[in-house]
Amino acid sequence: MTEPLPVVVSPPSPTGGRRVRVDGQILGLAHGVVDVVEFLRRAGMNEADTYMVETSMFIDWRGGGPEVWSRSRNGGTGPVGA
């Protein structure tokens, strides 16, 4: 069995969204977990679904977990709408 490719979800950008990379290649700017799922499917990870994206140990969530999609008013990160 092959090891999964490294998936990195960057911290939220100041304008919204989070960059998603697989094995160092940028797949796109996600605005929610569903976007991450779609990017992973397009990259050949057909088993990707929202549960897997939210709980996988192989996804490196930087700047907050799968519930964080925007920067809070004080410059930190927070859930959508914070």
Salt bridges, closest charged atoms under 4 A:
GLU38 OE2 - ARG42 NE 3.04
ASP60 OD2 - ARG62 NE 2.82
